[in-house]
Amino acid sequence: MRQRLTRRGRAAAAAGAIALLAVVGGCADDPSDDGVTTLNFFQFKGEALEDFDEIIADFEAENPDIRVVQNQVADADTAIRTLLVKDKTPDVITLNASGNFGRLAQAGVFYDFSDEPVLDTINPAVQEILADLGTYGDEVNGLGYVNNANGVIYNQEIFDAQGLEVPETWDELVAVCDALEAAGITPFYGTLADSWTGLPSFNALGAYPAMDDFFDKMREQGEDTGPDSEVSFQKDFVEAMDQQYELFGYMQDGYRGATYDDGNAAFANGEVAMLLQGIWALSPIKGINPDIQAGIFPYPAADDPADRVLVSGVDVVVTMGKDSPRQEEALRFIDYLFEKDVIEEFAASQNMVPSVKGAELSDEPAIQSVAPYFDEGRIAGFIDHQIPPSIPLAAIDQQFLFSGDAEAALATLDSEWSKVAARTIPVTGE
């Protein structure tokens, strides 16, 4: 593995980089008299600032004709739109692969990587998640870098002590919950004081009815979506909602008033056996209990265990502007980011799964437990990224989990979808 520079002093370097970007106003300098080209690297993850600082230092050491200035911003979705409107597109861009990324890709503002060799190194299933979010025609407008996993986090020591196996069917999951309750152990810790915490289970269970182009059909129907349309939430999501409500029946007392932080602490302290969260929760959990042994399994909602899929989001997507004036240098930096040892080290630091085929995963048990699903391409994207942000999905789902009225929740989702479609023009690519 390439010799890495230490991280000591990286924070000071990052502060200097951000100060420099304030001077250049979002645009990289033209090549200077010394023959060095400066790239503006737009980067959205605050927790990845030091990791990218280290990558940049190593890249610059190998490429002395390129200087990379990291611009780490908090509200990346707003900031990147502002820069695009002002024609100050950064040279290299990282974003979370959300619906916002898909909408920008559909607008044709990003580079087409279809003919770039780096594309051949990336897991095709990861690229399919990006494509489902939106592209400009048939272009490839972003490269998946690292991925998260949304599943059931479980305490391996509790499972072992109770003689429990990871469930592969829905009935087995219910049986595990019943066995835990019989042993006096709370199966799940609910945290609905933070409404968004209902969405991980909604996304994971909803991934099954969302297969077979559900959202493409929803967009085609537009404002005609309802109980009598070809597809709708009311027709296709009943079982998923019933399953989600069933799981919330195994929560602790007072789960409506508990927060995300409360749940992480309870799981870290061994007070519950499982959390309906994703690998992003591992860092705060291990910050409380570094020795906890936690794994992740996909929601076993399919009729056949072989049909189970792991819901995963592309946590970091790498892209660049369609007409970058520093295209050659930007692509050199992007190629470097995707070198195996570079992406392996970054993914391990961030508790994520690298997208490059053949890249080694960290020894973290939770990461190892989801590896087969990535290797076999059995992953699906977050369905809330397909739902327009103006639809208050988290609040609708939270209210459903309070009331148990799935019919009302699904009717509301269809109604809100139709309202959005009536005032917008569906965007499906070029």
C-alpha positions as CSV (number, residue, x, y, z in Angstrom):
1,M,0.0,0.0,0.0
2,R,1.2,3.5,-0.8
3,Q,3.0,5.3,2.0
4,R,0.5,7.8,3.6
5,L,1.3,11.1,5.2
6,T,0.1,11.4,8.8
7,R,-3.0,13.4,9.7
8,R,-1.2,15.6,12.3
9,G,-1.8,19.2,11.3
10,R,-4.4,18.5,8.7
11,A,-7.0,20.7,10.5
12,A,-4.8,23.7,10.0
13,A,-4.3,22.9,6.4
14,A,-8.0,22.5,5.9
15,A,-8.7,25.9,7.5
16,G,-6.2,27.5,5.1
17,A,-7.8,25.8,2.1
18,I,-11.2,27.0,3.0
19,A,-9.9,30.5,3.5
20,L,-8.3,30.4,0.1
21,L,-11.6,29.4,-1.5
22,A,-13.2,32.4,0.1
23,V,-10.8,34.5,-1.9
24,V,-11.2,32.8,-5.2
25,G,-15.0,32.9,-4.9
26,G,-15.7,29.3,-5.9
27,C,-13.6,29.3,-9.1
28,A,-10.2,27.7,-9.5
29,D,-7.2,29.8,-10.7
30,D,-6.0,29.5,-14.2
31,P,-2.6,27.8,-14.5
32,S,0.0,30.2,-13.0
33,D,3.4,31.1,-14.1
34,D,4.9,28.1,-12.2
35,G,2.8,25.7,-14.4
36,V,0.6,24.6,-11.5
37,T,-3.2,24.2,-12.1
38,T,-5.5,24.8,-9.1
39,L,-8.6,22.6,-8.8
40,N,-11.6,23.7,-6.7
41,F,-12.7,20.5,-4.9
42,F,-16.3,20.9,-3.6
43,Q,-16.8,18.5,-0.7
44,F,-20.0,18.1,1.4
45,K,-19.0,15.8,4.3
46,G,-17.6,17.6,7.3
47,E,-16.6,14.3,8.9
48,A,-14.5,13.5,5.8
49,L,-12.5,16.7,5.8
50,E,-9.3,15.2,7.3
51,D,-9.5,12.1,5.1
52,F,-9.7,14.2,1.9
53,D,-6.9,16.5,3.2
54,E,-4.7,13.4,3.4
55,I,-5.8,12.2,0.0
56,I,-5.1,15.6,-1.5
57,A,-1.6,15.9,0.1
58,D,-0.6,12.5,-1.3
59,F,-2.1,13.3,-4.8
60,E,-0.2,16.6,-4.9
61,A,3.0,14.8,-4.0
62,E,2.6,12.5,-7.0
63,N,1.2,15.3,-9.2
64,P,3.2,18.5,-8.5
65,D,1.6,20.3,-11.4
66,I,-1.8,20.2,-9.7
67,R,-3.0,22.0,-6.6
68,V,-6.3,20.8,-5.1
69,V,-8.2,23.2,-2.8
70,Q,-10.8,21.6,-0.7
71,N,-14.0,23.6,-0.2
72,Q,-16.1,21.8,2.5
73,V,-19.6,23.3,2.8
74,A,-22.4,22.5,5.3
75,D,-25.5,23.0,3.1
76,A,-24.1,21.4,-0.1
77,D,-27.4,21.1,-1.9
78,T,-28.0,24.8,-1.7
79,A,-24.4,25.8,-2.3
80,I,-23.9,23.7,-5.4
81,R,-27.1,25.1,-7.0
82,T,-25.9,28.6,-6.2
83,L,-22.6,28.0,-7.8
84,L,-24.2,26.4,-10.9
85,V,-26.5,29.4,-11.4
86,K,-23.6,31.8,-11.1
87,D,-21.5,29.8,-13.6
88,K,-18.9,29.0,-10.9
89,T,-19.1,25.2,-11.2
90,P,-16.3,23.6,-9.1
91,D,-13.8,21.4,-10.9
92,V,-14.5,18.3,-8.9
93,I,-17.6,17.7,-6.9
94,T,-18.8,15.3,-4.2
95,L,-22.4,15.1,-3.2
96,N,-24.7,12.8,-1.3
97,A,-26.5,10.7,-3.9
98,S,-30.0,11.9,-3.0
99,G,-33.0,13.1,-5.1
100,N,-31.3,16.5,-5.4
101,F,-28.3,14.9,-7.2
102,G,-30.7,13.1,-9.5
103,R,-32.5,16.3,-10.4
104,L,-29.3,18.1,-11.1
105,A,-28.1,15.2,-13.3
106,Q,-31.3,15.3,-15.2
107,A,-30.7,19.0,-15.9
108,G,-27.6,18.2,-17.8
109,V,-25.1,20.1,-15.7
110,F,-22.7,17.2,-15.0
111,Y,-20.0,15.5,-17.1
112,D,-20.7,12.3,-18.9
113,F,-18.4,9.6,-17.6
114,S,-19.7,6.9,-20.1
115,D,-16.4,6.6,-21.9
116,E,-14.0,7.0,-18.9
117,P,-12.0,3.9,-17.9
118,V,-12.7,4.6,-14.2
119,L,-16.3,3.6,-14.8
120,D,-15.3,0.0,-15.5
121,T,-13.8,-0.3,-12.0
122,I,-17.1,0.5,-10.2
123,N,-19.7,-2.0,-9.0
124,P,-22.5,-1.9,-11.6
125,A,-25.2,-2.3,-8.9
126,V,-23.9,1.0,-7.3
127,Q,-24.1,2.8,-10.6
128,E,-27.6,1.5,-11.1
129,I,-28.7,3.2,-7.9
130,L,-27.3,6.4,-9.3
131,A,-29.0,5.9,-12.6
132,D,-32.4,5.3,-10.9
133,L,-32.1,8.8,-9.3
134,G,-31.8,10.5,-12.7
135,T,-29.5,11.0,-15.6
136,Y,-29.3,13.3,-18.6
137,G,-30.5,11.0,-21.3
138,D,-28.3,7.9,-21.4
139,E,-25.3,9.6,-19.8
140,V,-23.4,8.5,-16.7
141,N,-23.4,11.7,-14.7
142,G,-21.7,10.6,-11.5
143,L,-19.4,7.9,-10.0
144,G,-20.4,6.1,-6.9
145,Y,-17.6,6.3,-4.3
146,V,-18.7,4.8,-1.0
147,N,-21.9,3.4,0.2
148,N,-23.9,3.0,3.3
149,A,-26.2,0.1,4.3
150,N,-29.7,0.4,5.7
151,G,-30.8,-2.7,7.6
152,V,-31.5,-4.0,11.1
153,I,-28.5,-3.4,13.4
154,Y,-28.3,-6.2,15.9
155,N,-26.2,-7.0,19.0
156,Q,-24.3,-10.1,18.1
157,E,-23.5,-11.0,21.7
158,I,-27.2,-10.9,22.7
159,F,-28.2,-13.0,19.7
160,D,-25.4,-15.5,20.6
161,A,-26.4,-15.6,24.3
162,Q,-30.1,-16.3,23.3
163,G,-29.2,-18.9,20.7
164,L,-30.7,-16.7,17.9
165,E,-29.8,-16.9,14.3
166,V,-30.1,-14.0,11.8
167,P,-33.6,-14.2,10.4
168,E,-34.0,-14.9,6.7
169,T,-37.8,-14.7,6.5
170,W,-40.5,-12.4,8.0
171,D,-41.8,-15.1,10.2
172,E,-38.3,-15.8,11.5
173,L,-37.9,-12.1,12.3
174,V,-41.2,-12.1,14.3
175,A,-40.1,-15.3,16.1
176,V,-36.8,-13.6,17.0
177,C,-38.7,-10.6,18.5
178,D,-41.0,-12.9,20.4
179,A,-38.1,-14.9,21.8
180,L,-36.3,-11.8,23.0
181,E,-39.5,-10.5,24.7
182,A,-39.9,-13.9,26.4
183,A,-36.3,-13.5,27.7
184,G,-37.1,-10.0,29.1
185,I,-35.1,-8.3,26.3
186,T,-36.5,-5.3,24.4
187,P,-36.3,-6.2,20.7
188,F,-36.1,-2.7,19.3
189,Y,-35.5,0.9,20.5
190,G,-37.8,3.4,18.8
191,T,-36.9,7.0,18.4
192,L,-39.9,8.7,16.9
193,A,-39.2,12.0,18.7
194,D,-37.0,12.5,15.6
195,S,-39.5,11.9,12.8
196,W,-36.9,11.0,10.2
197,T,-36.0,7.8,12.2
198,G,-39.1,6.1,10.9
199,L,-37.7,6.4,7.3
200,P,-35.0,3.7,7.5
201,S,-37.5,1.0,8.0
202,F,-40.0,2.6,5.5
203,N,-37.2,2.6,2.9
204,A,-36.1,-0.9,3.6
205,L,-39.5,-2.5,3.6
206,G,-40.8,-0.3,0.8
207,A,-37.9,-1.3,-1.5
208,Y,-39.7,-4.6,-2.3
209,P,-43.0,-3.1,-3.7
210,A,-40.9,-0.3,-5.3
211,M,-39.2,-2.9,-7.6
212,D,-40.3,-3.3,-11.2
213,D,-40.2,0.4,-12.1
214,F,-42.8,1.5,-9.5
215,F,-41.6,5.1,-9.4
216,D,-41.2,5.4,-13.2
217,K,-44.8,4.4,-13.5
218,M,-45.8,6.8,-10.8
219,R,-44.1,9.6,-12.6
220,E,-45.8,8.7,-15.9
221,Q,-49.2,8.7,-14.2
222,G,-48.5,12.1,-12.6
223,E,-51.6,13.7,-11.1
224,D,-53.8,10.7,-12.1
225,T,-52.3,8.6,-9.2
226,G,-54.8,7.1,-6.8
227,P,-56.5,3.9,-5.7
228,D,-57.6,3.0,-9.3
229,S,-54.4,3.8,-11.1
230,E,-52.1,1.2,-12.4
231,V,-49.8,1.7,-9.4
232,S,-50.1,3.7,-6.3
233,F,-49.1,3.8,-2.6
234,Q,-52.6,2.7,-1.7
235,K,-52.4,-0.4,-4.0
236,D,-48.7,-1.4,-3.6
237,F,-47.5,-0.4,-0.2
238,V,-50.1,-1.9,2.2
239,E,-48.1,-4.9,3.2
240,A,-44.9,-2.8,3.7
241,M,-46.7,-0.4,6.0
242,D,-48.3,-3.3,7.9
243,Q,-44.9,-4.8,8.4
244,Q,-43.4,-1.5,9.6
245,Y,-46.2,-1.1,12.1
246,E,-45.7,-4.7,13.3
247,L,-42.1,-4.0,14.1
248,F,-42.9,-0.9,16.0
249,G,-45.1,-3.0,18.2
250,Y,-41.8,-4.5,19.6
251,M,-40.4,-1.1,20.8
252,Q,-39.7,0.0,24.3
253,D,-42.2,2.0,26.3
254,G,-42.1,5.6,25.5
255,Y,-40.6,5.2,22.1
256,R,-42.6,8.2,20.8
257,G,-40.6,10.6,22.9
258,A,-37.2,9.0,22.4
259,T,-34.5,10.6,20.2
260,Y,-32.0,9.2,17.8
261,D,-29.2,9.8,20.3
262,D,-31.3,8.0,23.0
263,G,-31.5,5.0,20.7
264,N,-27.8,4.9,19.9
265,A,-27.0,5.1,23.7
266,A,-29.5,2.4,24.6
267,F,-28.1,0.0,21.9
268,A,-24.5,0.8,22.8
269,N,-25.2,0.0,26.5
270,G,-26.9,-3.4,25.7
271,E,-30.4,-2.3,26.7
272,V,-32.0,-3.5,23.4
273,A,-31.2,-6.2,20.9
274,M,-31.8,-4.3,17.6
275,L,-32.1,-0.9,16.0
276,L,-33.9,0.0,12.8
277,Q,-31.1,2.2,11.5
278,G,-28.1,1.9,9.2
279,I,-24.3,1.8,9.4
280,W,-24.2,5.6,9.9
281,A,-25.2,4.9,13.5
282,L,-22.2,2.8,14.2
283,S,-19.8,5.7,14.8
284,P,-21.9,7.3,17.6
285,I,-22.6,3.8,19.0
286,K,-19.0,2.9,19.1
287,G,-18.2,6.3,20.5
288,I,-20.1,5.1,23.6
289,N,-19.1,1.5,23.6
290,P,-16.1,0.8,21.4
291,D,-16.2,-3.0,22.2
292,I,-19.8,-3.6,21.1
293,Q,-20.2,-6.4,18.5
294,A,-22.8,-5.2,16.0
295,G,-23.9,-6.7,12.7
296,I,-26.5,-5.7,10.1
297,F,-28.9,-7.9,8.2
298,P,-31.4,-6.8,5.5
299,Y,-35.1,-6.7,6.3
300,P,-36.3,-10.2,5.4
301,A,-39.5,-9.1,3.7
302,A,-39.3,-11.2,0.5
303,D,-41.1,-14.4,0.3
304,D,-37.9,-16.2,-0.8
305,P,-34.8,-15.6,1.3
306,A,-32.8,-15.6,-1.9
307,D,-34.7,-12.5,-3.0
308,R,-33.7,-10.4,-0.1
309,V,-32.0,-7.1,-1.0
310,L,-30.0,-4.7,1.1
311,V,-31.1,-1.1,0.9
312,S,-28.0,1.1,0.3
313,G,-27.4,4.7,-0.5
314,V,-24.4,6.0,-2.4
315,D,-23.1,8.1,0.5
316,V,-20.6,10.0,-1.7
317,V,-20.9,10.4,-5.5
318,V,-18.1,12.0,-7.4
319,T,-18.8,14.2,-10.4
320,M,-17.6,17.3,-12.3
321,G,-19.1,20.0,-14.4
322,K,-20.1,19.2,-18.0
323,D,-17.7,21.7,-19.5
324,S,-14.9,22.1,-17.0
325,P,-12.0,24.2,-18.3
326,R,-9.6,22.0,-16.3
327,Q,-11.1,18.7,-17.4
328,E,-7.8,16.8,-17.9
329,E,-6.5,17.7,-14.4
330,A,-9.9,17.0,-12.8
331,L,-10.0,13.6,-14.3
332,R,-6.5,12.8,-13.0
333,F,-7.7,13.7,-9.5
334,I,-10.8,11.6,-9.9
335,D,-8.9,8.6,-11.2
336,Y,-6.7,8.9,-8.1
337,L,-9.7,9.0,-5.8
338,F,-10.8,5.6,-7.2
339,E,-7.4,3.8,-6.8
340,K,-8.0,0.8,-4.6
341,D,-5.8,1.7,-1.7
342,V,-7.1,5.2,-1.7
343,I,-10.8,4.3,-1.6
344,E,-10.2,1.4,0.8
345,E,-8.6,3.7,3.4
346,F,-11.3,6.3,3.0
347,A,-14.1,3.8,3.3
348,A,-12.6,2.2,6.4
349,S,-12.3,5.6,8.0
350,Q,-15.9,6.5,7.2
351,N,-17.4,3.1,8.1
352,M,-18.6,2.7,4.5
353,V,-18.4,0.2,1.7
354,P,-16.1,1.1,-1.2
355,S,-17.6,1.0,-4.7
356,V,-14.6,-0.2,-6.6
357,K,-14.8,-3.8,-7.6
358,G,-12.3,-5.9,-5.6
359,A,-11.6,-3.3,-3.0
360,E,-11.1,-4.7,0.5
361,L,-13.6,-3.9,3.2
362,S,-12.6,-3.0,6.7
363,D,-12.7,-5.6,9.5
364,E,-15.7,-3.9,11.1
365,P,-18.2,-6.8,11.7
366,A,-21.1,-4.8,10.5
367,I,-19.4,-3.9,7.2
368,Q,-18.4,-7.6,6.7
369,S,-21.9,-8.7,7.3
370,V,-23.3,-6.7,4.4
371,A,-20.4,-7.5,2.0
372,P,-22.1,-10.4,0.2
373,Y,-25.0,-8.2,-0.8
374,F,-22.7,-5.8,-2.6
375,D,-20.6,-8.6,-4.1
376,E,-23.7,-10.2,-5.5
377,G,-25.4,-6.9,-6.6
378,R,-28.3,-7.5,-4.3
379,I,-28.7,-3.9,-3.3
380,A,-31.4,-1.3,-3.9
381,G,-31.6,2.5,-3.4
382,F,-33.5,4.5,-0.8
383,I,-37.0,5.0,-2.1
384,D,-37.5,8.3,-0.2
385,H,-35.0,9.8,-2.8
386,Q,-37.6,9.1,-5.4
387,I,-40.3,11.0,-3.5
388,P,-40.5,14.8,-4.2
389,P,-39.1,16.7,-1.2
390,S,-42.2,18.8,-0.9
391,I,-44.1,15.7,0.2
392,P,-43.7,15.5,4.0
393,L,-42.9,11.8,4.0
394,A,-41.3,11.7,7.4
395,A,-44.2,13.4,9.1
396,I,-46.8,11.2,7.3
397,D,-44.9,8.0,8.3
398,Q,-44.5,9.2,11.8
399,Q,-48.2,9.9,12.2
400,F,-49.0,6.5,10.8
401,L,-46.7,4.8,13.3
402,F,-48.6,6.7,16.0
403,S,-52.1,5.9,14.8
404,G,-51.7,2.6,12.9
405,D,-54.0,4.0,10.1
406,A,-52.2,2.7,7.0
407,E,-55.1,3.5,4.8
408,A,-55.0,7.2,5.7
409,A,-51.2,7.4,5.3
410,L,-51.2,5.8,1.9
411,A,-54.1,7.9,0.7
412,T,-52.2,11.0,1.8
413,L,-49.1,10.0,0.0
414,D,-51.1,9.4,-3.2
415,S,-52.9,12.7,-2.8
416,E,-49.6,14.7,-2.1
417,W,-47.9,13.0,-5.1
418,S,-50.8,14.0,-7.4
419,K,-50.7,17.6,-6.1
420,V,-47.0,17.9,-6.8
421,A,-47.4,16.3,-10.3
422,A,-50.2,18.8,-11.1
423,R,-48.0,21.8,-10.6
424,T,-44.7,20.4,-12.0
425,I,-43.5,18.9,-15.3
426,P,-42.1,15.4,-14.7
427,V,-38.4,15.3,-15.4
428,T,-37.3,12.0,-17.0
429,G,-34.1,12.9,-18.7
430,E,-33.2,14.3,-22.1
